[in-house]
Amino acid sequence: MSKVGVGLLLSAVLVLTPVWAAAADFKVGVVDGMDVVSKSAAGKGVQDAITRK
């Protein structure tokens, strides 16, 4: 490879490595709405009111 090719390859690796690292830290998940509500204070109050009836 020529010096220019090696320089371009090295530049691409240095530029893309942080992008790959950021993509690895990026997590997409599904939020369970019922889980969130049941763990909140208001959700627990509603559950208590239902169990009392």
CHARMM-style PDB file with segment names, atoms N, HN, CA, C and O in Angstrom:
ATOM      1  N   MET     1       0.853  -1.188   0.000  1.00  0.00      PROA
ATOM      2  CA  MET     1       0.000   0.000   0.000  1.00  0.00      PROA
ATOM      3  C   MET     1       0.888   1.237   0.000  1.00  0.00      PROA
ATOM      4  O   MET     1       2.007   1.234   0.513  1.00  0.00      PROA
ATOM      5  N   SER     2       0.372   2.240  -0.565  1.00  0.00      PROA
ATOM      6  HN  SER     2      -0.537   2.243  -0.981  1.00  0.00      PROA
ATOM      7  CA  SER     2       1.136   3.484  -0.583  1.00  0.00      PROA
ATOM      8  C   SER     2       0.971   4.216   0.745  1.00  0.00      PROA
ATOM      9  O   SER     2       0.136   3.846   1.571  1.00  0.00      PROA
ATOM     10  N   LYS     3       1.754   5.229   0.936  1.00  0.00      PROA
ATOM     11  HN  LYS     3       2.432   5.530   0.265  1.00  0.00      PROA
ATOM     12  CA  LYS     3       1.677   6.006   2.177  1.00  0.00      PROA
ATOM     13  C   LYS     3       0.317   6.688   2.313  1.00  0.00      PROA
ATOM     14  O   LYS     3      -0.210   6.843   3.415  1.00  0.00      PROA
ATOM     15  N   VAL     4      -0.232   7.085   1.182  1.00  0.00      PROA
ATOM     16  HN  VAL     4       0.197   6.959   0.287  1.00  0.00      PROA
ATOM     17  CA  VAL     4      -1.546   7.742   1.219  1.00  0.00      PROA
ATOM     18  C   VAL     4      -2.612   6.739   1.656  1.00  0.00      PROA
ATOM     19  O   VAL     4      -3.488   7.075   2.453  1.00  0.00      PROA
ATOM     20  N   GLY     5      -2.545   5.522   1.146  1.00  0.00      PROA
ATOM     21  HN  GLY     5      -1.834   5.248   0.499  1.00  0.00      PROA
ATOM     22  CA  GLY     5      -3.520   4.496   1.516  1.00  0.00      PROA
ATOM     23  C   GLY     5      -3.441   4.142   2.984  1.00  0.00      PROA
ATOM     24  O   GLY     5      -4.466   3.988   3.649  1.00  0.00      PROA
ATOM     25  N   VAL     6      -2.221   4.012   3.494  1.00  0.00      PROA
ATOM     26  HN  VAL     6      -1.389   4.138   2.954  1.00  0.00      PROA
ATOM     27  CA  VAL     6      -2.044   3.717   4.915  1.00  0.00      PROA
ATOM     28  C   VAL     6      -2.560   4.877   5.758  1.00  0.00      PROA
ATOM     29  O   VAL     6      -3.188   4.659   6.794  1.00  0.00      PROA
ATOM     30  N   GLY     7      -2.303   6.091   5.329  1.00  0.00      PROA
ATOM     31  HN  GLY     7      -1.793   6.268   4.488  1.00  0.00      PROA
ATOM     32  CA  GLY     7      -2.790   7.264   6.057  1.00  0.00      PROA
ATOM     33  C   GLY     7      -4.308   7.326   6.081  1.00  0.00      PROA
ATOM     34  O   GLY     7      -4.902   7.650   7.110  1.00  0.00      PROA
ATOM     35  N   LEU     8      -4.943   7.016   4.949  1.00  0.00      PROA
ATOM     36  HN  LEU     8      -4.461   6.753   4.114  1.00  0.00      PROA
ATOM     37  CA  LEU     8      -6.407   7.018   4.902  1.00  0.00      PROA
ATOM     38  C   LEU     8      -6.996   5.908   5.770  1.00  0.00      PROA
ATOM     39  O   LEU     8      -8.000   6.108   6.453  1.00  0.00      PROA
ATOM     40  N   LEU     9      -6.366   4.750   5.737  1.00  0.00      PROA
ATOM     41  HN  LEU     9      -5.550   4.588   5.182  1.00  0.00      PROA
ATOM     42  CA  LEU     9      -6.829   3.643   6.562  1.00  0.00      PROA
ATOM     43  C   LEU     9      -6.699   3.972   8.048  1.00  0.00      PROA
ATOM     44  O   LEU     9      -7.616   3.716   8.827  1.00  0.00      PROA
ATOM     45  N   LEU    10      -5.579   4.528   8.429  1.00  0.00      PROA
ATOM     46  HN  LEU    10      -4.834   4.736   7.796  1.00  0.00      PROA
ATOM     47  CA  LEU    10      -5.362   4.914   9.823  1.00  0.00      PROA
ATOM     48  C   LEU    10      -6.346   5.995  10.252  1.00  0.00      PROA
ATOM     49  O   LEU    10      -6.878   5.947  11.361  1.00  0.00      PROA
ATOM     50  N   SER    11      -6.589   6.963   9.384  1.00  0.00      PROA
ATOM     51  HN  SER    11      -6.156   7.002   8.483  1.00  0.00      PROA
ATOM     52  CA  SER    11      -7.547   8.028   9.698  1.00  0.00      PROA
ATOM     53  C   SER    11      -8.950   7.460   9.871  1.00  0.00      PROA
ATOM     54  O   SER    11      -9.676   7.858  10.782  1.00  0.00      PROA
ATOM     55  N   ALA    12      -9.331   6.529   8.999  1.00  0.00      PROA
ATOM     56  HN  ALA    12      -8.741   6.206   8.259  1.00  0.00      PROA
ATOM     57  CA  ALA    12     -10.665   5.935   9.088  1.00  0.00      PROA
ATOM     58  C   ALA    12     -10.821   5.161  10.394  1.00  0.00      PROA
ATOM     59  O   ALA    12     -11.869   5.234  11.036  1.00  0.00      PROA
ATOM     60  N   VAL    13      -9.792   4.423  10.790  1.00  0.00      PROA
ATOM     61  HN  VAL    13      -8.940   4.364  10.269  1.00  0.00      PROA
ATOM     62  CA  VAL    13      -9.861   3.659  12.041  1.00  0.00      PROA
ATOM     63  C   VAL    13      -9.972   4.603  13.227  1.00  0.00      PROA
ATOM     64  O   VAL    13     -10.754   4.353  14.145  1.00  0.00      PROA
ATOM     65  N   LEU    14      -9.207   5.676  13.222  1.00  0.00      PROA
ATOM     66  HN  LEU    14      -8.572   5.879  12.476  1.00  0.00      PROA
ATOM     67  CA  LEU    14      -9.238   6.619  14.346  1.00  0.00      PROA
ATOM     68  C   LEU    14     -10.566   7.359  14.433  1.00  0.00      PROA
ATOM     69  O   LEU    14     -11.016   7.712  15.523  1.00  0.00      PROA
ATOM     70  N   VAL    15     -11.188   7.591  13.293  1.00  0.00      PROA
ATOM     71  HN  VAL    15     -10.823   7.304  12.407  1.00  0.00      PROA
ATOM     72  CA  VAL    15     -12.470   8.298  13.291  1.00  0.00      PROA
ATOM     73  C   VAL    15     -13.608   7.354  13.670  1.00  0.00      PROA
ATOM     74  O   VAL    15     -14.514   7.744  14.406  1.00  0.00      PROA
ATOM     75  N   LEU    16     -13.569   6.116  13.175  1.00  0.00      PROA
ATOM     76  HN  LEU    16     -12.833   5.799  12.578  1.00  0.00      PROA
ATOM     77  CA  LEU    16     -14.691   5.207  13.375  1.00  0.00      PROA
ATOM     78  C   LEU    16     -14.673   4.482  14.718  1.00  0.00      PROA
ATOM     79  O   LEU    16     -15.718   4.005  15.162  1.00  0.00      PROA
ATOM     80  N   THR    17     -13.539   4.387  15.365  1.00  0.00      PROA
ATOM     81  HN  THR    17     -12.691   4.775  15.005  1.00  0.00      PROA
ATOM     82  CA  THR    17     -13.474   3.683  16.650  1.00  0.00      PROA
ATOM     83  C   THR    17     -14.384   4.314  17.708  1.00  0.00      PROA
ATOM     84  O   THR    17     -15.112   3.579  18.376  1.00  0.00      PROA
ATOM     85  N   PRO    18     -14.379   5.637  17.894  1.00  0.00      PROA
ATOM     86  CA  PRO    18     -15.316   6.219  18.873  1.00  0.00      PROA
ATOM     87  C   PRO    18     -16.777   6.011  18.487  1.00  0.00      PROA
ATOM     88  O   PRO    18     -17.641   5.894  19.357  1.00  0.00      PROA
ATOM     89  N   VAL    19     -17.054   5.964  17.185  1.00  0.00      PROA
ATOM     90  HN  VAL    19     -16.353   6.058  16.479  1.00  0.00      PROA
ATOM     91  CA  VAL    19     -18.432   5.740  16.735  1.00  0.00      PROA
ATOM     92  C   VAL    19     -18.870   4.328  17.112  1.00  0.00      PROA
ATOM     93  O   VAL    19     -19.989   4.128  17.584  1.00  0.00      PROA
ATOM     94  N   TRP    20     -17.986   3.347  16.903  1.00  0.00      PROA
ATOM     95  HN  TRP    20     -17.076   3.509  16.520  1.00  0.00      PROA
ATOM     96  CA  TRP    20     -18.304   1.972  17.277  1.00  0.00      PROA
ATOM     97  C   TRP    20     -18.483   1.853  18.778  1.00  0.00      PROA
ATOM     98  O   TRP    20     -19.370   1.132  19.234  1.00  0.00      PROA
ATOM     99  N   ALA    21     -17.663   2.541  19.555  1.00  0.00      PROA
ATOM    100  HN  ALA    21     -16.942   3.126  19.184  1.00  0.00      PROA
ATOM    101  CA  ALA    21     -17.768   2.482  21.016  1.00  0.00      PROA
ATOM    102  C   ALA    21     -19.092   3.087  21.478  1.00  0.00      PROA
ATOM    103  O   ALA    21     -19.736   2.563  22.386  1.00  0.00      PROA
ATOM    104  N   ALA    22     -19.491   4.184  20.855  1.00  0.00      PROA
ATOM    105  HN  ALA    22     -18.968   4.611  20.117  1.00  0.00      PROA
ATOM    106  CA  ALA    22     -20.759   4.820  21.222  1.00  0.00      PROA
ATOM    107  C   ALA    22     -21.932   3.919  20.853  1.00  0.00      PROA
ATOM    108  O   ALA    22     -22.913   3.842  21.592  1.00  0.00      PROA
ATOM    109  N   ALA    23     -21.834   3.238  19.718  1.00  0.00      PROA
ATOM    110  HN  ALA    23     -21.037   3.301  19.117  1.00  0.00      PROA
ATOM    111  CA  ALA    23     -22.911   2.343  19.305  1.00  0.00      PROA
ATOM    112  C   ALA    23     -23.026   1.160  20.255  1.00  0.00      PROA
ATOM    113  O   ALA    23     -24.126   0.655  20.479  1.00  0.00      PROA
ATOM    114  N   ALA    24     -21.921   0.716  20.810  1.00  0.00      PROA
ATOM    115  HN  ALA    24     -21.028   1.126  20.628  1.00  0.00      PROA
ATOM    116  CA  ALA    24     -21.951  -0.408  21.747  1.00  0.00      PROA
ATOM    117  C   ALA    24     -22.613   0.005  23.062  1.00  0.00      PROA
ATOM    118  O   ALA    24     -23.247  -0.826  23.712  1.00  0.00      PROA
ATOM    119  N   ASP    25     -22.481   1.258  23.462  1.00  0.00      PROA
ATOM    120  HN  ASP    25     -21.967   1.933  22.933  1.00  0.00      PROA
ATOM    121  CA  ASP    25     -23.087   1.735  24.703  1.00  0.00      PROA
ATOM    122  C   ASP    25     -24.550   2.095  24.533  1.00  0.00      PROA
ATOM    123  O   ASP    25     -25.285   2.191  25.516  1.00  0.00      PROA
ATOM    124  N   PHE    26     -24.977   2.293  23.296  1.00  0.00      PROA
ATOM    125  HN  PHE    26     -24.379   2.215  22.498  1.00  0.00      PROA
ATOM    126  CA  PHE    26     -26.356   2.702  23.021  1.00  0.00      PROA
ATOM    127  C   PHE    26     -27.256   1.469  23.116  1.00  0.00      PROA
ATOM    128  O   PHE    26     -27.078   0.508  22.368  1.00  0.00      PROA
ATOM    129  N   LYS    27     -28.205   1.500  24.022  1.00  0.00      PROA
ATOM    130  HN  LYS    27     -28.350   2.280  24.630  1.00  0.00      PROA
ATOM    131  CA  LYS    27     -29.092   0.364  24.214  1.00  0.00      PROA
ATOM    132  C   LYS    27     -30.532   0.807  23.981  1.00  0.00      PROA
ATOM    133  O   LYS    27     -30.975   1.841  24.480  1.00  0.00      PROA
ATOM    134  N   VAL    28     -31.231   0.014  23.230  1.00  0.00      PROA
ATOM    135  HN  VAL    28     -30.871  -0.827  22.825  1.00  0.00      PROA
ATOM    136  CA  VAL    28     -32.642   0.277  22.979  1.00  0.00      PROA
ATOM    137  C   VAL    28     -33.420  -0.850  23.623  1.00  0.00      PROA
ATOM    138  O   VAL    28     -33.135  -2.026  23.395  1.00  0.00      PROA
ATOM    139  N   GLY    29     -34.387  -0.494  24.414  1.00  0.00      PROA
ATOM    140  HN  GLY    29     -34.619   0.460  24.600  1.00  0.00      PROA
ATOM    141  CA  GLY    29     -35.165  -1.532  25.081  1.00  0.00      PROA
ATOM    142  C   GLY    29     -36.642  -1.189  25.077  1.00  0.00      PROA
ATOM    143  O   GLY    29     -37.041  -0.073  24.743  1.00  0.00      PROA
ATOM    144  N   VAL    30     -37.420  -2.146  25.446  1.00  0.00      PROA
ATOM    145  HN  VAL    30     -37.095  -3.052  25.718  1.00  0.00      PROA
ATOM    146  CA  VAL    30     -38.861  -1.961  25.543  1.00  0.00      PROA
ATOM    147  C   VAL    30     -39.197  -1.685  27.002  1.00  0.00      PROA
ATOM    148  O   VAL    30     -38.765  -2.412  27.897  1.00  0.00      PROA
ATOM    149  N   VAL    31     -39.959  -0.643  27.230  1.00  0.00      PROA
ATOM    150  HN  VAL    31     -40.309  -0.052  26.503  1.00  0.00      PROA
ATOM    151  CA  VAL    31     -40.348  -0.279  28.590  1.00  0.00      PROA
ATOM    152  C   VAL    31     -41.716  -0.877  28.873  1.00  0.00      PROA
ATOM    153  O   VAL    31     -42.660  -0.696  28.105  1.00  0.00      PROA
ATOM    154  N   ASP    32     -41.806  -1.580  29.968  1.00  0.00      PROA
ATOM    155  HN  ASP    32     -41.039  -1.728  30.593  1.00  0.00      PROA
ATOM    156  CA  ASP    32     -43.077  -2.152  30.390  1.00  0.00      PROA
ATOM    157  C   ASP    32     -43.803  -1.112  31.234  1.00  0.00      PROA
ATOM    158  O   ASP    32     -43.407  -0.830  32.365  1.00  0.00      PROA
ATOM    159  N   GLY    33     -44.849  -0.556  30.685  1.00  0.00      PROA
ATOM    160  HN  GLY    33     -45.171  -0.785  29.766  1.00  0.00      PROA
ATOM    161  CA  GLY    33     -45.597   0.500  31.364  1.00  0.00      PROA
ATOM    162  C   GLY    33     -46.191   0.045  32.681  1.00  0.00      PROA
ATOM    163  O   GLY    33     -46.208   0.803  33.650  1.00  0.00      PROA
ATOM    164  N   MET    34     -46.674  -1.173  32.725  1.00  0.00      PROA
ATOM    165  HN  MET    34     -46.660  -1.789  31.938  1.00  0.00      PROA
ATOM    166  CA  MET    34     -47.252  -1.691  33.962  1.00  0.00      PROA
ATOM    167  C   MET    34     -46.192  -1.847  35.046  1.00  0.00      PROA
ATOM    168  O   MET    34     -46.476  -1.639  36.226  1.00  0.00      PROA
ATOM    169  N   ASP    35     -44.988  -2.208  34.662  1.00  0.00      PROA
ATOM    170  HN  ASP    35     -44.757  -2.377  33.704  1.00  0.00      PROA
ATOM    171  CA  ASP    35     -43.902  -2.340  35.627  1.00  0.00      PROA
ATOM    172  C   ASP    35     -43.552  -0.986  36.228  1.00  0.00      PROA
ATOM    173  O   ASP    35     -43.318  -0.875  37.432  1.00  0.00      PROA
ATOM    174  N   VAL    36     -43.517   0.039  35.389  1.00  0.00      PROA
ATOM    175  HN  VAL    36     -43.707  -0.050  34.411  1.00  0.00      PROA
ATOM    176  CA  VAL    36     -43.186   1.384  35.857  1.00  0.00      PROA
ATOM    177  C   VAL    36     -44.268   1.888  36.805  1.00  0.00      PROA
ATOM    178  O   VAL    36     -43.966   2.452  37.857  1.00  0.00      PROA
ATOM    179  N   VAL    37     -45.529   1.684  36.431  1.00  0.00      PROA
ATOM    180  HN  VAL    37     -45.774   1.226  35.577  1.00  0.00      PROA
ATOM    181  CA  VAL    37     -46.644   2.162  37.261  1.00  0.00      PROA
ATOM    182  C   VAL    37     -46.695   1.406  38.579  1.00  0.00      PROA
ATOM    183  O   VAL    37     -46.949   2.002  39.626  1.00  0.00      PROA
ATOM    184  N   SER    38     -46.454   0.096  38.537  1.00  0.00      PROA
ATOM    185  HN  SER    38     -46.248  -0.387  37.686  1.00  0.00      PROA
ATOM    186  CA  SER    38     -46.569  -0.686  39.767  1.00  0.00      PROA
ATOM    187  C   SER    38     -45.458  -0.361  40.759  1.00  0.00      PROA
ATOM    188  O   SER    38     -45.626  -0.576  41.960  1.00  0.00      PROA
ATOM    189  N   LYS    39     -44.348   0.143  40.288  1.00  0.00      PROA
ATOM    190  HN  LYS    39     -44.212   0.317  39.312  1.00  0.00      PROA
ATOM    191  CA  LYS    39     -43.246   0.485  41.184  1.00  0.00      PROA
ATOM    192  C   LYS    39     -43.317   1.921  41.692  1.00  0.00      PROA
ATOM    193  O   LYS    39     -42.565   2.284  42.596  1.00  0.00      PROA
ATOM    194  N   SER    40     -44.199   2.743  41.135  1.00  0.00      PROA
ATOM    195  HN  SER    40     -44.810   2.448  40.401  1.00  0.00      PROA
ATOM    196  CA  SER    40     -44.303   4.129  41.581  1.00  0.00      PROA
ATOM    197  C   SER    40     -45.189   4.194  42.831  1.00  0.00      PROA
ATOM    198  O   SER    40     -45.941   3.266  43.130  1.00  0.00      PROA
ATOM    199  N   ALA    41     -45.078   5.297  43.537  1.00  0.00      PROA
ATOM    200  HN  ALA    41     -44.467   6.050  43.294  1.00  0.00      PROA
ATOM    201  CA  ALA    41     -45.871   5.473  44.758  1.00  0.00      PROA
ATOM    202  C   ALA    41     -47.360   5.531  44.426  1.00  0.00      PROA
ATOM    203  O   ALA    41     -48.175   4.953  45.145  1.00  0.00      PROA
ATOM    204  N   ALA    42     -47.721   6.220  43.351  1.00  0.00      PROA
ATOM    205  HN  ALA    42     -47.059   6.689  42.767  1.00  0.00      PROA
ATOM    206  CA  ALA    42     -49.129   6.321  42.969  1.00  0.00      PROA
ATOM    207  C   ALA    42     -49.667   4.960  42.548  1.00  0.00      PROA
ATOM    208  O   ALA    42     -50.804   4.605  42.859  1.00  0.00      PROA
ATOM    209  N   GLY    43     -48.840   4.207  41.841  1.00  0.00      PROA
ATOM    210  HN  GLY    43     -47.917   4.495  41.588  1.00  0.00      PROA
ATOM    211  CA  GLY    43     -49.260   2.871  41.412  1.00  0.00      PROA
ATOM    212  C   GLY    43     -49.490   1.944  42.590  1.00  0.00      PROA
ATOM    213  O   GLY    43     -50.424   1.142  42.570  1.00  0.00      PROA
ATOM    214  N   LYS    44     -48.659   2.039  43.611  1.00  0.00      PROA
ATOM    215  HN  LYS    44     -47.901   2.691  43.626  1.00  0.00      PROA
ATOM    216  CA  LYS    44     -48.824   1.207  44.806  1.00  0.00      PROA
ATOM    217  C   LYS    44     -50.084   1.610  45.565  1.00  0.00      PROA
ATOM    218  O   LYS    44     -50.768   0.760  46.134  1.00  0.00      PROA
ATOM    219  N   GLY    45     -50.386   2.901  45.574  1.00  0.00      PROA
ATOM    220  HN  GLY    45     -49.830   3.591  45.112  1.00  0.00      PROA
ATOM    221  CA  GLY    45     -51.616   3.354  46.234  1.00  0.00      PROA
ATOM    222  C   GLY    45     -52.853   2.811  45.543  1.00  0.00      PROA
ATOM    223  O   GLY    45     -53.822   2.427  46.198  1.00  0.00      PROA
ATOM    224  N   VAL    46     -52.817   2.781  44.224  1.00  0.00      PROA
ATOM    225  HN  VAL    46     -52.030   3.093  43.692  1.00  0.00      PROA
ATOM    226  CA  VAL    46     -53.948   2.241  43.467  1.00  0.00      PROA
ATOM    227  C   VAL    46     -54.083   0.744  43.736  1.00  0.00      PROA
ATOM    228  O   VAL    46     -55.192   0.242  43.918  1.00  0.00      PROA
ATOM    229  N   GLN    47     -52.972   0.042  43.759  1.00  0.00      PROA
ATOM    230  HN  GLN    47     -52.071   0.450  43.611  1.00  0.00      PROA
ATOM    231  CA  GLN    47     -53.020  -1.397  44.029  1.00  0.00      PROA
ATOM    232  C   GLN    47     -53.582  -1.671  45.426  1.00  0.00      PROA
ATOM    233  O   GLN    47     -54.365  -2.602  45.615  1.00  0.00      PROA
ATOM    234  N   ASP    48     -53.180  -0.857  46.395  1.00  0.00      PROA
ATOM    235  HN  ASP    48     -52.545  -0.101  46.241  1.00  0.00      PROA
ATOM    236  CA  ASP    48     -53.715  -1.025  47.756  1.00  0.00      PROA
ATOM    237  C   ASP    48     -55.221  -0.773  47.797  1.00  0.00      PROA
ATOM    238  O   ASP    48     -55.961  -1.484  48.477  1.00  0.00      PROA
ATOM    239  N   ALA    49     -55.664   0.248  47.063  1.00  0.00      PROA
ATOM    240  HN  ALA    49     -55.063   0.826  46.511  1.00  0.00      PROA
ATOM    241  CA  ALA    49     -57.092   0.553  47.034  1.00  0.00      PROA
ATOM    242  C   ALA    49     -57.872  -0.583  46.386  1.00  0.00      PROA
ATOM    243  O   ALA    49     -58.985  -0.892  46.812  1.00  0.00      PROA
ATOM    244  N   ILE    50     -57.304  -1.202  45.370  1.00  0.00      PROA
ATOM    245  HN  ILE    50     -56.399  -0.951  45.024  1.00  0.00      PROA
ATOM    246  CA  ILE    50     -57.993  -2.319  44.711  1.00  0.00      PROA
ATOM    247  C   ILE    50     -58.050  -3.533  45.615  1.00  0.00      PROA
ATOM    248  O   ILE    50     -59.074  -4.214  45.675  1.00  0.00      PROA
ATOM    249  N   THR    51     -56.966  -3.813  46.317  1.00  0.00      PROA
ATOM    250  HN  THR    51     -56.134  -3.260  46.269  1.00  0.00      PROA
ATOM    251  CA  THR    51     -56.951  -5.001  47.187  1.00  0.00      PROA
ATOM    252  C   THR    51     -57.868  -4.825  48.397  1.00  0.00      PROA
ATOM    253  O   THR    51     -58.339  -5.815  48.957  1.00  0.00      PROA
ATOM    254  N   ARG    52     -58.126  -3.594  48.807  1.00  0.00      PROA
ATOM    255  HN  ARG    52     -57.743  -2.790  48.353  1.00  0.00      PROA
ATOM    256  CA  ARG    52     -59.017  -3.352  49.944  1.00  0.00      PROA
ATOM    257  C   ARG    52     -60.472  -3.649  49.588  1.00  0.00      PROA
ATOM    258  O   ARG    52     -61.268  -4.014  50.452  1.00  0.00      PROA
ATOM    259  N   LYS    53     -60.810  -3.489  48.315  1.00  0.00      PROA
ATOM    260  HN  LYS    53     -60.164  -3.192  47.613  1.00  0.00      PROA
ATOM    261  CA  LYS    53     -62.214  -3.678  47.892  1.00  0.00      PROA
ATOM    262  C   LYS    53     -62.577  -5.088  47.784  1.00  0.00      PROA
ATOM    263  OT1 LYS    53     -63.716  -5.408  47.442  1.00  0.00      PROA
TER     264      LYS     53
END
